[in-house]
Amino acid sequence: MPTIAQQLLRRKPTTPPGGDEAALKRSIGLFSLTMIGVGGTLGTGIFFILSQAVPIAGPAVIWSFVIGGAVAGLTALCYAEMAGAVPVSGSTYSYAYATLGEGTAMAVGACLLLEYGVSTAAVAVGWSQYINQLLQNLFGWQLPVQLSQAPEQGGIVNVPAVVVIVLCALLLVRGARESTLVNSVMVVVKIGVVVFFCAVAFTGWNADHFHDFAPAGFAGIVGGAGIIFFSFVGLDAVSTAGDEAKNPKRNLPLAIMFALGIIITLYVLTCLAALGAQAPEKFADQDAGLSAILQNMIGSAWPGTIVAAGAVISIFSVTLVVLYGQTRILFAMSRDGMMPPVFAKVDRRTMTPIPNTLIVMAVTGVLAAVIPIDFLAEMTSIGTLVAFLVVSLGVIILRVREPELERGFRLPLGWTIPILSIAGCIAIITQLRPVTILVFLVWTAAFLVFYWFYGRRHSALERAQTEAGVAAGDVPYTTNLTQPSTAAIRRAAASRRKGTRP
């Protein structure tokens, strides 16, 4: 039996898993991967989070987006290198397992489950707001508050939020290729709607709205960045498709960088247009914000109806992507023995983890039904920030430990970009509310307790050691049971280029 230290520090190999493990079908190309990144990101920060961030940062929320985008951009570059070096499902969890060890990977898994699970609920609540706006514009009625708001906001249960999660789960059950095709169509539609909003909103530009630019100073700007940061979760979602991506070492890094460029451009333009068209004090607690801005500015319902319809499609796309990411992270953790085997059970016909998807649907549906959006957004942000921080640290560690490892993309400027990314994540985390940090720490601690009683005993690495008959004292703090040699890494790289397993 290995010691506790050996269990916490043992690492997975960076080479692809063997053919006997649960496998998903490689069916997602570069365009669809890019659309996963855009689809999981464009929509949350645009369509409803302004009502939470503008009251904190004022018009300087533009800089909140810039700061969030800069930190996300630095981290996206780190993701690009890690995704090209460790092209497997599981995202940051898998990267942490290959660089920092099993104990850290389990803590990161807790962050990711929080990030994706709560994000799914948050964007579903935002979808509910725009459904009501669309119903009002088209038919002159809305769902009653009791059926469209959380209990804290005067409701009983948020039915539309639950409905969108169920619909997305059913689509994911059909297959990854079908899901990404639907997502790609939706992303094209949402980009068109965002461009339409900007074109109309800029006609009502009022420079006076920027007069009191930063009422809360720099602290308000960083606080706003902390709230909106969860809207960059889609960048992480690209790397969750590592087991289903075609040519992952090339396509994962490219998709992350393409998605980042599209997202930051549209975020800043939309933020400028919205603040130019509406005074900052009107953003507070405004449902279906972009749609309401156009209706108030034009004095007619039709522009708001177009935006509301586009938002319904857009936020459905975001919900689909983050729900997908959640299921694939649980799949990777289950395959490693960190979670019960039901999460890695793949249906032979659809090649998707159906039980996993249905369980995630049930849990996130409950969250969306009863928890308000502001708390959900902040909890997602801290999970995203910690995950981003770990990826940046992993880049540094992997460069030192395995310099010969084949990388589809390599960061310039040495360690500069990962260090700046780490510093940016820490700076934003310090500006979050104490209750958010406390809940996050309690959640992570509870997850580590689960690891103590379940994960470390069922770990695939634990089974491998037992089957190999390796003595506890002979187990190094390295990948699997032994650190692969430079020659083995090169052979694995050559094998991948030929499309075969090592």
Secondary structure, DSSP 8 states (H G I E B T S, - for coil): ---HHHHHH-B--SS---TTS------B-HHHHHHHHHHTTTTHHHHTTHHHHHHHHGGGHHHHHHHHHHHHHHHHHHHHHHHHHS-STTTHHHHHHHHT-HHHHHHHHHHHHHHHHHHHHHHHHHHHHHHHHHHHHHHS----GGGTS-GGGT-S--HHHHHHHHHHHHHHHH-HHHHHHHHHHHHHHHHHHHHHHHHHHGGG--GGGGSS--TTHHHHHHHHHHHHGGGGHHHHHHHTTTTTBSSHHHHHHHHHHHHHHHHHHHHHHHHHHHHHHS-GGG-TT-TTHHHHHHHHHHSSSHHHHHHHHHHHHHHHHHHHHHHHHHHHHHHHHHHTTSS-GGGG---TTT-S-HHHHHHHHHHHHHHHHHS-HHHHHHHHHHHHHHHHHHHHHHHHHHHHH-TTS--S---SSTTHHHHHHHHHHHHHHTTS-HHHHHHHHHHHHHHHHHIIIIIHHH-HHHHHHHHHT--GGG--SSBTTS---HHHHHHHHHHHHTT---
